[in-house]
Structure formats: C-alpha cells, structure tokens
Amino acid sequence: MSLESQLLGYCQQQCAPGQKPVIGLNGPVGAGKSTLSRQLQQHFAEQGVRLAIASIDDAYLPFDQRVERMRGNPFGVNRVPPGSHDPAVLEQAISRWRCSAGASLELPRFDKTLREGQGDPCPPWHGEADALLLEGWLVGCKPLSTDQLNSALCSAVTAGFSDAETFWLRRCNQALVEYQGLWAQLGSLVMLWPQSWHLPRRWRFQAEARQRRRGGGWMTGSQLEGLVNASLRSLPPPLFQEPRLLAADLVRVLDARRCPVFEGSGVEAFDWLRDQASSPSSSATGYTKP
C-alpha cells in the first residue's frame, strides 16, 4: 500500500469518531514537501476528506524580530534555523481548531516575496478542515541533552565545524525546546529521506533554477548556499533527523531525481538504508560535511 493510501486510511480512521488528526511531514530543503502536500490534499479531497496544509515557515517571526533572533549566525540568513519561528502561533491555531465543535480552521501565513524577498507574515488562511498536515525540514526534531550535545561536538559529525558554527549549533539545540509543544500535536510523522545528504543542496539549486526560468527566482548563489547550510549545519542530520527516522510512522526514501526507492516504517527504512550503504562516506544514513 502506498504512502498516500496509508495516510488517507489513517485520517479516515481518526476522523470517524470525530477526531481531528495532524500529520507531520519532515524532509530536507528541496525534497518536494510542498508538492507531496498538494498531492495528498487532492487525493484526500477525492475521498471526501478536507486536508488543510500548514508549513513551519508560516510561523516565521515578523521581519524585525526575526533579524534580531538570527543576528550573528554564520550562514548569513534571517530565517530557516530554529529560533526564527514562533511555533506557539501554530500550536494555538491547532488547539483552537481541535477544541471547537466545527471544522473551521485559521492558520498563519508567511509571504516570502515581501520585503524584497526577505519575507514577512501576511493575512491568515481561513477554511474548513477535517485533518491537517504540517510540513517542514525540522518537524519533529527534539533537542539533545547537554551530555549528548557535548559528545556530538567531539565526534566526526561536527568535525570541521567552525567555532561560530559550533556556537550556533548549541543555540539552535536550545531553541528547539520552544517547538516541542507544537510537535506534541502530531499524531503521525512522515519523513522524506534522501539517499545522500549531499542531495538537498542540488535539489534546492535546481528548484531555484526552475523558478528563474518561470521568472520567479530571486536568490543568489551565495544566498542559496547559506540557506542550505543553515538547515544542514544548524541541526546536523545524524544528530537530529536520524533519531526521528527511527521513530517515524512512514518514510519515503528518495534518489537523486527525487524518485521513491523505498517506502516503509522508520525502522524498516533505517534497516534498508543500512543495507544499501557501501561505505561510511556513501551511507544514506551517514553524514559528511555538506
């Protein structure tokens, strides 16, 4: 059974007694989270289930607050890392919807085209929803304990990190605490997992090239590089994504063309990836400096 069919079945089962399920969709930049979200929304609608879609990016702080929170980061970005969002805004929106008798839902929205591409919140979305999908590259990620983080900073995972990147990693780990209330709303976690963690950079640059051909691209090469590094190095995948992989309900592994090469539970995906790996540097669950 496909990932889409399993998620539909899950939501139908949850909705039958009047519950309002929330699905988390985790995946790196460029993996196709938005595309899959729209496909799921259409698939659900064909079966009479109204699926609303939210992104963690919809919870970005207003520009001035975001710039202040991101001041001093080594990636030159004013959004993406933990701390650039206000997760309580989404958490409260979901709680209100779940506590209400009707299906009316109001979600925050963020327009990345405002402020000459720097982005700012815009008017919220209103609609009726039976279920909600929350997508984002850090969805479900949990902070490490002090001992875990100190150990990681002495491991190969962070070898080559600059002092500034190490400082920022500590700061991002602490910032994740603010997100745990929102993650607690998730009833199911789905992950899009790249066969190699070098792929998100390629995917994001390809996406920007497509936008430029359509007349919509606006980020420079250095800005794109900073954006990708802000996700891969503020929360290194082996430390923050891989534990979520093992706990995920469903995982879709993607090849370089973003085509599915495996689908299954998190444990099954981890075992499959481990079997596919031919060496630490080529391991899909391993990590080398992006």
DABEL-V291624 format. One record per residue. N is the residue number from 0. SS is DSSP state (~ for helix, > for strand, _ for the rest). D_FIRST is the distance of its C-alpha to the first C-alpha in Angstrom with 1 decimal. Layout:
n-><N N>
ss-><SS SS>
d_first-><D_FIRST D_FIRST>
This chain:
n-><0 1 2 3 4 5 6 7 8 9 10 11 12 13 14 15 16 17 18 19 20 21 22 23 24 25 26 27 28 29 30 31 32 33 34 35 36 37 38 39 40 41 42 43 44 45 46 47 48 49 50 51 52 53 54 55 56 57 58 59 60 61 62 63 64 65 66 67 68 69 70 71 72 73 74 75 76 77 78 79 80 81 82 83 84 85 86 87 88 89 90 91 92 93 94 95 96 97 98 99 100 101 102 103 104 105 106 107 108 109 110 111 112 113 114 115 116 117 118 119 120 121 122 123 124 125 126 127 128 129 130 131 132 133 134 135 136 137 138 139 140 141 142 143 144 145 146 147 148 149 150 151 152 153 154 155 156 157 158 159 160 161 162 163 164 165 166 167 168 169 170 171 172 173 174 175 176 177 178 179 180 181 182 183 184 185 186 187 188 189 190 191 192 193 194 195 196 197 198 199 200 201 202 203 204 205 206 207 208 209 210 211 212 213 214 215 216 217 218 219 220 221 222 223 224 225 226 227 228 229 230 231 232 233 234 235 236 237 238 239 240 241 242 243 244 245 246 247 248 249 250 251 252 253 254 255 256 257 258 259 260 261 262 263 264 265 266 267 268 269 270 271 272 273 274 275 276 277 278 279 280 281 282 283 284 285 286 287 288 289>
ss-><_ _ ~ ~ ~ ~ ~ ~ ~ ~ ~ ~ ~ ~ ~ ~ _ _ _ _ _ > > > > > > _ _ _ _ _ ~ ~ ~ ~ ~ ~ ~ ~ ~ ~ ~ ~ ~ ~ _ _ _ _ > > > > > ~ ~ ~ ~ > _ _ ~ ~ ~ ~ ~ ~ ~ _ _ _ _ _ _ _ _ _ _ _ _ _ _ _ > _ ~ ~ ~ ~ ~ ~ ~ ~ ~ ~ ~ ~ ~ _ _ _ _ > > > > > > > > _ _ ~ ~ ~ ~ _ _ > > > > > > > > > _ _ > > > > > > _ _ _ _ _ _ _ _ _ ~ ~ ~ ~ ~ ~ ~ _ _ _ ~ ~ ~ _ _ _ _ ~ ~ ~ ~ ~ ~ ~ ~ ~ ~ ~ ~ ~ ~ ~ ~ ~ ~ ~ ~ ~ _ _ _ _ > > > > > > > _ _ _ _ ~ ~ ~ ~ ~ ~ ~ ~ ~ ~ ~ ~ ~ ~ ~ _ _ _ _ _ _ _ ~ ~ ~ ~ ~ ~ ~ ~ ~ ~ ~ ~ _ _ _ _ ~ ~ ~ ~ _ ~ ~ ~ ~ ~ ~ _ _ > > > > > _ _ _ _ _ > > > > > _ ~ ~ ~ ~ ~ ~ ~ ~ ~ ~ ~ _ _ _ _ _ _ _ _ _ _ _ _ _ _>
d_first-><0.0 3.8 6.7 8.2 6.3 6.6 10.1 10.9 10.3 12.4 15.0 15.4 15.9 18.4 20.1 20.8 23.7 24.9 23.6 23.0 20.1 20.6 17.9 19.4 18.4 20.3 20.9 24.1 26.3 25.2 21.5 20.5 19.9 21.8 19.9 16.5 18.1 19.5 16.3 14.6 17.9 17.9 14.4 15.4 18.8 17.6 16.3 19.6 18.7 21.3 20.0 22.9 22.9 25.4 26.2 28.2 30.5 31.4 33.2 35.5 39.1 41.8 43.3 46.4 44.7 42.0 44.6 46.5 43.5 42.6 46.2 46.8 43.3 43.4 40.9 42.9 40.3 40.7 37.0 33.7 34.8 34.5 37.6 37.4 35.4 36.3 33.1 35.0 35.0 31.2 31.2 33.9 32.2 29.0 31.3 33.3 30.3 28.9 32.4 33.2 32.9 31.6 28.8 31.1 30.2 32.4 31.1 33.4 33.2 34.6 36.0 36.1 38.6 41.3 44.2 44.0 40.5 41.1 39.2 39.9 38.4 38.5 38.3 35.3 32.5 32.6 30.1 28.1 24.8 22.5 20.5 21.3 19.8 22.3 22.0 24.4 25.1 26.5 24.3 24.3 26.9 29.5 33.2 34.5 37.4 40.8 40.8 37.3 38.3 41.7 40.0 37.6 40.6 42.1 39.1 38.1 35.4 38.3 40.7 42.3 41.7 44.9 46.8 45.7 42.0 42.4 44.1 41.4 38.7 40.5 40.9 37.2 36.3 38.6 37.4 33.8 35.4 35.6 31.9 30.9 31.5 29.1 26.3 27.1 25.7 22.2 19.8 16.8 17.1 14.9 16.5 16.8 18.6 20.9 21.6 25.2 26.9 29.3 26.7 26.9 30.5 29.8 27.1 29.4 32.4 30.4 29.4 33.0 34.2 32.0 33.5 36.9 36.5 35.6 38.6 36.8 36.9 39.5 38.9 41.1 40.0 41.5 39.8 36.4 37.2 38.3 35.1 32.8 35.1 35.2 31.6 31.4 34.8 35.2 32.2 31.6 27.9 28.6 30.4 28.4 24.9 24.2 24.8 22.2 19.7 20.1 19.8 16.8 13.8 11.5 12.9 12.5 15.4 17.4 20.0 23.4 22.2 19.5 16.8 13.7 14.4 12.1 9.4 9.6 12.1 15.6 17.1 14.7 15.3 19.0 19.3 17.6 20.0 22.9 22.4 22.3 25.5 28.6 31.1 31.5 32.3 29.2 26.8 23.9 24.5 28.2 30.5 33.5 35.7 34.0>
